[in-house]
Amino acid sequence: MEIGTEHTHQVDLMSVEVAWELLWRSMNIGEEKEVQNLKGIGTEIVCKCGCLPLAIKVIATVLASRDQTENEWNKIFRKINCPQKKLPGDIEEALYISYDELPHHLKQCFLYCAMYHEDSTMFRDDLIRLWVAEGFVEEQPDQLLEETAEEYYYELIHRNLLQPDGVYFDLSRCKMHDLLRQLACYLSKEECFIGDPESLGGQSISKLRRISVVTKKDMIVFPPMDKKHLKVRTLRNPYGVSQGIDPSLFKKFSHLRVLDLTNSSIQSIPSYIGNLIHLRLLDLDGTEISCLPECIGSLVYLQILNLQRCKAMHILPLAITQLSNLRRLGLADTPINQVPEGIGRLELLNDLEGFPIGCGDGNGKTKDGWKLEELEHLSQLRRLQMIKLERATSYSTDSLLTDKKHLKVLRLYCTKRTDGPYSEEEVSNIEKVFEQLIPPQNLEDLAINTFFGRRFPTWFGTTHLSSVKYLNLLDCNSCVHLPSIGQLSNLRYLKIDGAAAVTKIGPEFMSCRRDNSRSMDVIVAFPRLEYLIMMNMPNWEEWSFVEEEDAAAAIATEGGEDGSAKIQKGKALSPRIQLLPRLKSLGLVDCPKLRALPQQLGQEASSLEVLILREARSLKVVEDLPFISEMLSITGCDCLERVSNLPRVRELRVQYCPNLRRVEELGSLQRLFLTDDMREMSSVWLPGLQLQCRQRHGEDLDIYTWA
């Protein structure tokens, strides 16, 4: 149904009921009874939304922000029924109202997303930087502009105006629904142009403020234009097409605030760029430039300089330290080896990615990397990635990072060595350096990459990581034991990728040792962890959650040649210990020596939905996991013989498991995915699954080819 038309259409009653249910559930206001008295007017609203789920969801956020009275809901209904703004027939009025209800700053941010191509994935951090550079973000007391912009991003998601990419649970990537993008493009059509710039032709461009280049041509070329009529503030090439740049571009657009040349084949930046005095953001990500001109220092208002993935660039100009308004310097994956002294003078810098550590030696005014001391005066740091930490020396104090109250993201990288092992002196030094890099208690995201010390720093598992939500330990192949982090109360995501020295994971990892608690205390290990990924651990053999004597007291087992163990009915883990109560997804990848899953996993992980096993070649059984509710995926488990007692799992995927002879007690199974290599072996147990499915559900099991 088109919104705003006077004539009525007959709407399927069931569709209206479903639409009403979607409306009140989308409002997140509690029980249905709270709005049940509004069902009449609510039904009229969802009908005016054409029972379109997107329109219902966005109008629900508008209704939720009003008083839950018939008078307030009638106001919204009248706006939909008698629109004040004429819209094209294919744009829903309910979508426009959700836009119209936004405060001014959010309207600007929403319309800006129209600069992205249809179906494009938008990165949260990119949007934040663009919104700051465009001046859309209002200053708030004691808060960085980037922190405020991040709140804008999540607010647009909350209002269903941006859709988070479900693959990324931290909501760091999103898309815009086609219908909402049509609305944004329509409302910003006079100021924004998306397409091949050559097609601008004789079009009036005096009102044009933003150009997003979409072309397959080898060169970005603009038609002849009268410079005095050009007021373009934003020029972007965001779609990753390798293109050259018309050199005259830098002279034509003298009012630019945002210049994004991502992935273009430009090899040099003309000195005229120093005349773009209004420039706030310069993005040269993935370009072929080898250097920046010293006139870059003339860009006194520049806030964001992206130089990541510039493979030919090895030196930063001295003028970088003159950019007193710089808020971000991105150097990740760029082989910078000569830097100017004095980066610590850029006191507004809050996003520093790819900070190369060095001894500070060099010729003239450039140095072979920065010393840790350069970070001392950067009190605004919000995101920090340090690389080449193996070149650092012990610092005079442990408070280098602890006083940085805005620091939320910290990446600590060493360089992978290819010319032999590290010496004992180097190992001792890196352990001392990491021991001193104590993070502040406000840190939310920590990654450690290629750390070659034999033990993790002692600040792991302490209050210094009490706010951490995301933890990545990557290629820490010399550490014999994993850190004791089970008591990190806010940890939601944990990835351990590369831990070659680890052979056993025990209760110390879960922080479940008995001496950690008083007799009456209840220990909850990983109380908020939702995603656990453990991969590339070639020597890991044993995994246990509790002390052996505790396990023996709680669980009676009968061992067999296949290493299986049955849980005795009525026995459970000690009530003093709770494990992984919110774990949703567990992935074990490339752990070829792991012999068994912990028995307590089936007792304690009551929220588990997905289990992924890949190249766990020594596992013989996967059994007694009653909570797995969505999917079990098994790949390359050569020794696996039995999968049993997974009563809630709905989907099973199997490939390269040549010895899997028994699959049973999967009472809720609805979908089975098999690769061609499993056809013959599955004939042994597939008839039993089919019979079980017919008896319980009255229909055959859905079987698919897993390509």
N, C-alpha and C positions, 0 to 999 in steps of 0.2 A: 504493500500500500504506500502510495506517495504521501508524504506528510505535508499538511498545509492545504490540501484540496478539500472542497466542501462536500462532495458526494461521498457516501459511505460504501464500504465493501464488506461482504460477509467474511468473517474471519473464523477459521476453524476453532471450535471451543477448546479442544485439547491444546492447541497451540497457544491460546490465550492463557490457559491455566499454567502451562509450562513457562510462558513468558512472565506471568505474575510471580511465580516461584523464583525465577531467575532474578527478577527485580529486587525482591526483598532480601534474597541471599546476597546479592551484590552490594547491598547497602551496609552490610556488616554492623547491624545495630542490635543483634541478639535474636531473641525469639520472634517467630512470625506473629505472635499475638500482639506484639507492640505496634504493628502496622495493619493488623487485620481489619480494624475499623476504617482503614483507608483503601480497602480492596476495590471498592466501586470506582473511585477516581483513578486508582492505580491501574485498573484494567483498561480504562479509557486511555491512559497515558501509553501503556504498552501497545495498544492498538494503533495509536498515532505514531508509534515507533515502528509500525509495520511488523511487529514481533521479531525485529532484527536484533539478534543477540548483542552485537556491538553497540547499537543505539541504546538498548536497554541498560547495558552496563555503564555507559558514560552518563546517561541521565540519572542512573541510580546514585552516582556520587554527588550529583547536584541536589537530589532530593535528600540525601543523607546529611547534607550541610545545612538544611533548613529545619525549622521546627516541624515535628511530625503531626501537623494539623491539616485538616481538609482545606482550609483557607490557603495555606502555603502551597499545597500540592496543586490547587486550582490555578494559582498564579503560573506555575510551570506549564500546566495543561493549556492555558490560554496563550502562552508564548508559542507553544508548538502549533496550536490550532490556528492562530492568527499571527503569523510571523511578520515582524516589522521590516525585515531585510529580505529582499527577493533573491532567492538562490536558484541555481540551475536545478532542473528536475531530478538529476541523479545524486543530489546531495541531501541527506536527511536533515530535517530541521532540528531534530533532537541533538544531532552532532554539533550543529552551529550553536545551540543554546549552551551546551557543555563548554564550548569555547568562549562564548560571550560572558559566562559566569566567572571566567578566570580573572585574577588580578592582572594589571597591565604587564608586569614583568614576566608572568607566565605566558601571556599571549605572545609576547615577542619570542620567547624560547620555543613555544610550540610552532609558530609560523616558520621559524628558522629551520626546522626539521624538513620542510619542503625542499630545501636545497639538496637533499639526498635523493638519489635515484630510486625509482620504485623497487621495492623488495630489498633495498640496501640494509645491511646491518650497520647500526650506529653504535659507536663505542662511547660509553659513559664519559670516560676521561677526555675524549676528543670534544664532545659536546660541552663539557664544563669549560674547557679552555677557550672554545669559540665564543661561548656566551660571555665569558669574562672579557675577552678582547673586543667584543661588539659593544660592551658597556651596558649589557642587559641586567647585570647583577647589582642589587642594592646593597650598600654597605650596612653591616650589622655590628653592633659593639662587641669587641673581643672575639671576633670571628673572621677568618680569612674569607676573601671573596670566593675562593674555590670551595670552601665548606658550605657556603650559602648556595652556590650553584649546584652542588651535589644534592642539597635539599630540594631544589627546584626539579631536578631530574627525577627523584623518587616521588615527588608530588604529582608529576605528570603521569608516572606509572600508576600511582594510586588512583588517579582519576580515569584510568584506562585510555588515556590519550596517547600513550606509548605502550608497546607490548614487549615485555622482557623476553629475551631468547631463553627458552626453557632449558637449553643445554648448559647454560651458565647460571648456576644456582645463586651466585652473588649479585645477579641482576646487572652485571657490568656491560651487557650488550642488549640492544633492543631493536625493534623495528616499528614502523608506523603502518597501521592498517591502510589498505588502498583507499577506502572511503574517507578516512581522516586525512590522508595525504591529498586527495582531491579537494577537500575543504581548505586545507592549508595553502595549496597552490592557487586556488580561486581567490582567497582573501589577500594573497600577497602578489598577485599577478602583475601589478603595476611596478612593483619594486624589485621583483626577482625574475631572473631568466635562467632556464635550465635547458641546455642544448648546445649545438654547434654555434660558436660566436659569429662565424661568417654569415649565418642566416639572419643576423640582426638587420643587415641591409639598411633600408631607409626607415626602419622602425624608429619611432620617437623614443629616445633613451634619456631624455632629460630627467625623468623620475626614477630611472633604473639605479638601484643601489647595490644589488648583489647578482653576480654571475657565477653559475656552476657549469663548468665545461663538460659537455658530453659529445665526444667526437671520436671517430676511428681514423682520422687523418693523422699523418705523420707530424704535422706541425700545427700548433695552436695559432691561428691567424685571425685578426680582427679586421673588419672592413674599415675603409677610411672614415674617420670620425673627427668632429670638431672638438678639440681638447677642452675648450672652455665650457662645453655642455656636458662633459663627462663628470659625474659625481659618484661614480661607483666606489663603494667602500669595501666590498668583498669580492675577491676573485679566487675561485677554487678549482682545482683539478683533482677531485677526490677519488676517482674510480680506477686508479692503478693502470692506466693505459700509458705506455711509454711514448712520450711525445716531445718534440722540440718546442721551443718558445720563440715567438717573434721578438727579436731584441728590442724593438720599439715599444714593447709592452710597458717597460719600466718608466718610459716618459709619458705615455698616454694617461696612465691612471695615477695622478698625483695625489688623489684623496684617499688612497687605499688605507684601510685599517687592518685588513686580513688578506694575506697573500699566501695561498696554499698551492705549491707546485709538486705535491707528493708524486713520486714515481715518474716524473717527467725526465727526459733524457738531457736536460740542461747540464752543461759542463762547467759553466763559469757564471758568476754574478757580476754584472757591469757595475762600475763605480757609481753610476747614476742612482743606484738604490739608496744612496745616502741622502737623496733629495726627498724620499718618501717619508717626510717628517711625521706624518700621522700614523705610521705603521705601528700596530700593536702586536701582530702575530705574523711571523715568517716561518713557513713550514717547508723544509727542503728534504723531508724524509724520503730515503730511497733514491735520491738523485745521484748524478755522476760528478758532482762538484768536488774539487780537490782542495779548495781554499775559499775563504771569505775575504773580501777587501777590507782594509783598515777603516774605510769610510763607514763601516757598519756602526762605528761608534757615534755617528751622527743621529742614529735612530733613538733619540733620547726617551721616547715614549714606548719603545719596544718592551712588551711584557713576556712574550712567548717565542722562543727560538728552538725549533725542532731540527736537529741535525742527525737523528738516528739513521742507521743503515746507509750512511754515506761512505761506501767502501774505499773510495779514493782519497779520503780526507784524513790527514795525519797531524795537522797542527791547527790550533785555534789562534785567531789574531789577538794581538795585545789589546785591541779596542774593546774586546768583550767585557773587560772590567770597567768600562765607562758606562755600561748600560744600567744605570742606577735604578731603573724601574723594572728590571727583568724579574719575572716571577717563575719562569720555567726555562731550564736549559736541558734539552734532551740529546744525549750523546750515545745511547745504547747501541751496541753493534756497529759502532764507528771506531776505527783503529787509531784514535787520538793518542799520540805519544809525546806531543809537545804542547804545553799549556802555559798561559801567562800567570805570573804570580799575582795574587790579590783577589781571587774569586770570593774570598770572605768579605770583601767590601760591599758585595751586592746583597744588602741586608733584607731586601724584599723577596729574595729567592726562596721559594717554598717547595719547588719540584725540581730535583736534581737527579737526573737519570744517566748512569754511565760515568760516574765520577771516578776518574782513574787515579789510583793511589801511586805515589812514587816517592823517591827520596828527596825530591826537590832540587837535585843537581841538574845543571844544564848550561847552555851557552847564552850569555846576555840576559835578557829578561824573560825568556821562556824556559820552562823547567820540564824535566822528565816525570810528569805526573805531579799531583798535589799531595802535600802532607796532610795527615789527619787534622792537624791544627787549623787548617783553613776552614774547617767546619765550625769552629768554635763560636764565631759571631753570627752564624746563620740561624738565628733563634726562631725564624718563621717556618723552618723546614716541615713540610707535610708529607712528602714522598722523597725517599733517598735510596738510590742504588749505588753502591760502591763496588768497583771492580779492581782486580789486581791486588787484592788485600795481602797476598804473599809478600808484597814489597813494603808493607807497612812496618814501622818499628813501634815498640811499646810507647804509649803515650803517658804523659806525666800525671794524668788524673783519670778516674773512672767515670767522671760526670760529663764526658763529651756529648753524649746523647740523652742522658737522663733528664736534663732540664728543658728539653725541647717539647713543650706542651702541645704542639700541633702535630707532632710526628705520628702518622697513622700507618704508613707503609714503609718497610725497611727491607732492602735486598742486600745481602752480603755475599759477594762472589770472589772466589779465588780463580786463578787460571789453571786449566788442566795441563798437567806436565806430560810431555811426550818424549823427553830426552833422558828418562831414568827416574828413580825414586827420589823423594825429598830427603835431605840429610836430617840427622837427629836435631841439629841446631835449628833448621828451618821448621821442623815439626814443633819444637819447643816454642819458637817465636810466634808461630801462628796461633797456638793455644793461648799464649799470653795476650796477643792482640785481641782475639775474640773475647777473652775474659774481661777485657776492659770496655768492650763495646756494649755496655749495659743499656738496654733500651728503656725508654720512659714507660710508665704504667698505662699511658693512653694508647700504646701501639695496638693496632688491630690486625695487621697483615705482615707476616715475617717469612722470608725465604732465605735459606742458606744453601749455596751452590758450590760444589767442588771443594768443600772444607777438607783438608788433609790431616787435621789433628786426630789424635787417637781417642780423645774424649770431648764431648760437647761442653761448652762453658757451664759453670755452676749456676748461672742465673736462669737456666732452663727450669721450668717447674716451680718458679718462685712468683712472688707478687708482681715482678717486673713484666710478666706475660699474662697478667690476670685479665686483660681486655682483648687478648689476641683471639680472633675468629678464624683466621686462615693461616695454616702453617705448612710450608713446603720444605722438606729436607731432601736435597737433590745431590746425588753423587758424593755423598759423604762416606766414601768407601773405606776409610781407615778406622772409623769408630767401631769398636767391638760391641758396645752396648748402645741401645737407643736411649734417649734422655727420658727421665721420669716426668711425664707430662700429663698423667691421667687426671690430675686435679686442676687442670686449666678449665675454669668454670664456664668460659664463654667460647671455647673452641668448637667450631662447627665443621671445619674441613681440615683433614690431615692427609698429606701425601708424602710418602717416603719412597723415593725413586733412586735406587742405587745405594746399597748398603752391603758391600761384598764381605766385610769382616764379621757381620752379625751371623751367628750360628743358632742362637737361642733367644727367644723373647719370652720373658717371664713376668711375674707380678710387679717387678720394679718399674716396668714401662707403664703399667696401669696405675701405679702408685697405690697398690693394694696390699703391701706388706702389713702383717699384723701389728708390727711395732709402730705403725703410722697412726694408730687410733687408740682411744681408750676403749675399754671393754664394751661400753654401751653405745658407742658411736656407730653410725651407719656411714660407710664410705661409698660414695658414688663415683665410679671411675668414668671419665669422659662424659659428664652429665648432659652436655648439649651437642656432642659430636653427631653429625648426620651423615658425613661422607668420609670413608676411610679407604685409601688406596695404598697398597704396598706392592712394589714392583721392582724387578731387576735386583733380586736378592739371591744370588746364585748359591750361597752356602747356608742359607736358613733352613734348619731342620725341625726345630721344636717350637711350639707356641702354646703357652699356658697363661691362664689369667691369675691363678692363685697358687699359694704354696702347696707343695705336694701333699703335706699332711692334712691341709684343709680340704683338698680335693678328695683325698681318701676317706675323710670323715663324712663328706657330704654326698659322695657318689659311689655306688657299688658298681663295679665293672666286671665283665667277663671277657678276657682277651682271647683273640683267635689269631690264626696265622695271617689273616688279612688286616690285622691291626684295628679291627672294629671294636666298639665299646657300646654296650647298651646302658641306658640310664635306668636305674632302678626306680620304680614308681614310688612316689612319696618322698623321695630324697631330692634335695635342692641345695643350691649354694647357700652358704651361711648368710643369715639375714643381715649381718653387719656389712655385707658388700653387695653393691648393685653395679652392674656392668652395662655400659653402652645403652642406656634406656631409650635414647632417641635415634640410634643409628638406623639410617634408611638404606644406605648403599655401601656394600663392601666389595672391593676389587682386589684380587690377588693375581698378579701377572708376573710371569717369568720368575717363579720361585720353585725351581726344579727339584729341590731336596726336601721340601716341606712334606712331612709324612702324614699329618692329621690336622683337622680343625679342632680348636678347643671345644670340649664337650659343653662347657658353660655357654657357648655362643647360642646354642639352641634353647637354653633356659632363660637367658637374660636379655638378649637383644630383641625385645618384644615389638619394636617398631620396624624391624628389618623388612625391606621390600624387594631389594635386588641383591643378588650375589653373582659376581663374575669371577670365574676361575679360568685362567689362561696359562698354559705351559706349566701347570703344577704337576709335574710328571710323576711324582712319588705318591700322590694321594690315591688311596685305594677305595675309600668310601666317602660319600657325602650323604649324611643321614641325620635324622632327628633334629630337623630345623623347622619346627612347627610354625614359626612366625613369618617366614618368607612368603610374601603375599602377591608379588608381581612376577618376577622373572628370575630364573636360574639359567646362566649362560656358561657352558663348559667347552673349552677348546684346548686341544693338544694335551690332554691328561692321559698319558699312555698307560699308566697302571690302574686307572680307575675301573673298578669292577661293579660297584653297586651305587645306585641313587635310590634312597628310600625314606619314607616317613617325612614328606614335605606336604602336609595335607592342604595348605592354602595356596600354594604356588599356582599361578594361572598360565604361565608361559615357560616352556623349556626349550633351550637351544643347545644342540650338541653337534660337535664336529671333531674329527681326528681323535677319537677315543676307542681304539680297536679292541679293548678288552672289556667294554661295558656290557655285561651280560644280564644285569638285573636292574630294572627301573620299575618301582612299585610304590604303592601307597601315596599316590599323588591325586587325591580325591577331587581337587578343584581344577585340575589341569584342563585348559580349553584350547591351547595352541601349542603345537609341536613343530619346531624347525629343525630339519635334518639336512646335512650336506650329503652329497652322493656317496662319499666314503663310508657313511653310516648305514646305508640301506640294508646291506646284508646282515650286519650285526643287530640292527634294530628289529629285524624280523623275529628275534628270540623273545623280546619283551613287549613289542608293540601290540600284539593281539590282546594281551592282558590289560594294557592301558585303554584300548578301544572298548573292551567289554566293561571295564569300570566306568568309562564315560557314558556308555549307553544306559547302564544300570542306574547311575546317579542323576544324569541329566537328560536321558531320553534321546540323545543324539550322538552322532559320531564325533570323534576328536578331529579338530581342524589340523591338517598336516600340510606343511609348506616346505618348499625347497629353500634351504639357506645358502644363498649364493656367496 
